[in-house]
Amino acid sequence: MIIRYAHEGRTAVGVRDGDTVRPIADDLAELTRLSLTELRERAESPTGPAVAVDQLTVLPPVDGRTEVWAAGVTYKISQTARMAESETSATVYEQVYDADRPEIFFKSVAWRVIGDGGELRVRADSEIDVPEPELALLINSAKEIIGYGVCNDVSSRTIEGENPLYLPQAKVYNGSCGLGPGVTPVWQVADPYALELGMVIIRDGETIWQGNTETSQLHRKLDDLVDWLFRDLEFPDGVWLSTGTSLVPELPFTLADGDQVKITIPGVGELSNPVRRG
């Protein structure tokens, strides 16, 4: 796994092997300007000195001008859930699920992203808020998928359900984007459509919600989502694209202050975060 970290007053990016990390770049954005072939060569032949993991702080795997975007309604259950929560525009979600053009929206700039262990937030002006566990793609500036991560696309169901035009407010605010724990290189994942994905929500020491799914249920192809994202858009420092969720807690479930959300994608990573309201 490639991780971004802080050590002795500076940040770096390195390859983690067990309990040590060996640096390969000063920042992750630098790696997104490499081709996939160049990235693999650098990642498989690190030359920097090894650093013990317990001596560093792992940071969110995004920096520089790298942005985070997300796709919506890419699983059948997401379509059904969005239609159920919408007060006036349920057919919008039905239409986009089957349309040629996918729903793709901006999620976060690099400095707003919350990494593994960091505090996620739900909006103070919303009543029903949920985590959305998703497989995320790291794409380089040449439009190649170079790695995978775990994303929590936290969302206000109250705000989006009131009107689809409120989507930016439902999705983009302080603490709304969890991403981590690092980058699992694409060559280490045999089949991205054969991944398991699980989420557990813990409240007061007890599991109050859990679910599991598989990326085989994804309605769209990953390359197709990437192609649509890059139409008339450039990403000189690469981009993360979260690919949508198929685990949606049933209404009227909502996250509460102090909840802990753990998302696991075996072979990719685990993202765990506490939740704060407001």
N, C-alpha and C positions, 0 to 999 in steps of 0.2 A: 504494500500500500504506500502511496505517496502522500505525505502529510505536510502541512504548513505549521510552523512552530516558532516559538520565541525561546532564545537561549542566550544568557549573558548579555542582555540588553539589545539584542538584534533579532530580526526575524529571518527565517530561511525556509527552504523547502527541501525535503529529503525523502529517501526511501527507507521505510521502516522494515526491519527484519528482526522479528522477535522483540527483544528488549532494547534494541539499539536502532539509531537512525543515522544514515550517512547523507550529508547534504549534496544536492545536485543543482541547486539554483538559489538565487537570492529571493526570488518571488515566483509565485505560480503563474502570473501573467506571462513571464518570460517563457515558460514551457508551452503555453498555448500558442506561441508564435512559431513553434517548431512543427515540422511534419510528424506524423505518427511514427514513421521510421526513425527519425532523429530522436524523438522522445524515448522510444524503446531502447535505442542504443545508449542514451545517457542514463536511463533508469536502471539498466541491467549492468552498467559498469561504473558505479559511483566511485569517485576518487577522494572525496573529502573524508576527514577523520570521523570515526564513529562517536556518537553521543548517546548516553544512556537515556532512555525514555523518561525515567523518573527524575531527570535533571532538567527537563524542559516543559514548556506549556504548549499543548496542542491548540492551534488556532483554527478558525473556520477556513475551509479550503477554497478561498476566493479572495482576491486582492486586486489592486490596480484599477483598471477600467473595466474589468470583467463584470458583466451583469448577470442577474438571475432572471430567467423567464419561466413561464409555466404553461402547460396545456390543460384544458378542462374538458370534461364530458368525453373522456376517452375510454371509459368502461361503462357497461350497461347500467350498473348499480348507481353510478354517478348521475347518469341521465335521469333515472327514476327518482333519486333523492332530490335533485334540483327541481324537478317538476313538482314534487310534493311540497317543497318549501316555498315555491313561487306563488305569490298572491295574485298576480295579474298576467304573467307571461310564461306559463308552463310550456307552451308549444315551442318557444324559442329553443329550449334545451333538446326537445325531440328533434327539431329540424337540424341543429348543429351536429348531433350525434351521427346522422346519416349523410351530412353534407360533404362535398369534396374538400372544402376549406375547413380546417380545424379551428377550434377556439384556442388562441394563443395570446397570452397577456404578459405584460411586464410585472415582475414580482419584487425585485430588490436590487439596489446597488450593493457593491461589495461591503462597504463599511457598516451597513445595517444588518448583515447576516449574523445569525446566532449559531455558534458551533455546538459540538457535543458538550453537554453539561451546563451550557448557558441558559439564561432565563428567557423563555418565550412569554409572549403577552397576548391577552385578548382585549378587545376594545371595551372601554368603560361605557360607551353609548350603544352597546349591543347586548341582547338578552341571550341569544343562542350562538355559541361559538364552538367550533370543532377542529381537531387536528386532522390533517389529510396526509397520510403516509404515502410517499411516492418514490419510485425509482427516478433518479436524476442523471442526466447525461452531461458530461463535460465535452465541449466541442471546441476544436481549435479554430484559428482564424481562417483556415483553408476548408472549413466545413466538414472536417473529419471527426467522428466520435472517437475520443481518446481515452475516456474513462467513465466510471460510474460512481455514484454516491447515493446517500439517503437524504431525502428532503421531507420536511414537515411544512406543508403549505397551509398554515393556519388560516382559517376562514371564518368570517361572520355570516352565519346563515340568515340571521335576522335582516341584515342590511342588503345582502344580495337578493334575498327572497322578496323584499319589498319592491325592488325594481332592478332588472339586470344592468341598467346604466350606472348603478351604484357599485359595480364590481370593483373598481379601483379602491374604493373606501373599504370594501369588505376584505380585500386581499393585501393592500399595501399600507402598512403603518409600522410604527416602532415595535420590534419584537415579533413580527408576523412570519419571518422566514427562518426556519431551522435547516441547517445543511452540514453534513459531515459523515463520518468522522474524518475522512480523507478522500483520496481519489484511488479507486481500484482500477488499475489499467485495463483497457479493453481486452488486451491479449490474455488476461487472467480469468476472463469470464467466457466459458465455452458457448453458452446460449443465453442471451438476455431475455428470451421469451420463455425460459424454463426456470425462472427464479421464484422462490417463495418469498412472501412478504407478510410480516406479522406486526400487530400493534397491541400494546397493553397500556391501559390507563389505570393508574393507582391513586387512590384517595384515602387519606388517613390510614395508610398501611395495608389497604385491601384493594384487590383488583375489582374495579367497577365496570370495566368494559374490556373485551379483547376480541380480536378477530384475525383471520388469516386468509390470504388469497394468493394468486399466482399471476405472474405477468403474462402467462399464456392467454389470459382473458382480455388483454389489451386489444381494443378495437382497431387501432391504427398501427402502422409500421413506424419504427423509430426513425428510419431514414426519411420517411415521408414527413414526419413532424419537423425534422431538421431542415428539410428542403423548404417547407413553408416559412419557417422562422427566418431563414436567410434571404427570402425574397425581398429585394430592395432594402436590405439591412446589412451593414458591415459590422463585424465584431473583431477589431484589431487585436484585442487581448482575450479573445475567446469568449465563450458564454456557457453558462449552465442552463439546461432546459429540464425542468421537472415534468414528468410525463403523465400526470393525472393519477387519481386514486380510485380504488374499488373497495375501500373500507370506509364506510360512512356511518357513524353512530346514528341510531334511529332517533327521530324526533320524539320527545323534546329534550334529548340529552344535550348538555352543555358542559364545557370545561369550567372548573371552579378554581379559585385562588388556592395554590398549594398542591394542585394535582401534579403527578409525574407521568410524562408520556414517553414510552419506550417503543421505538420502531426498529425492527430487525429484518435485514435482507441477508440471509446466509450467503457467503461468498462475496458480499459487497461491503457490509459493515453494520454497525448498530449506532443509533442516534437516540440519546436519552436526555430529556430536558424537564426541569420544573416549570410550572405555569404561574403567571401572576396576572390578576385582572386589573386593568387600568394602568 
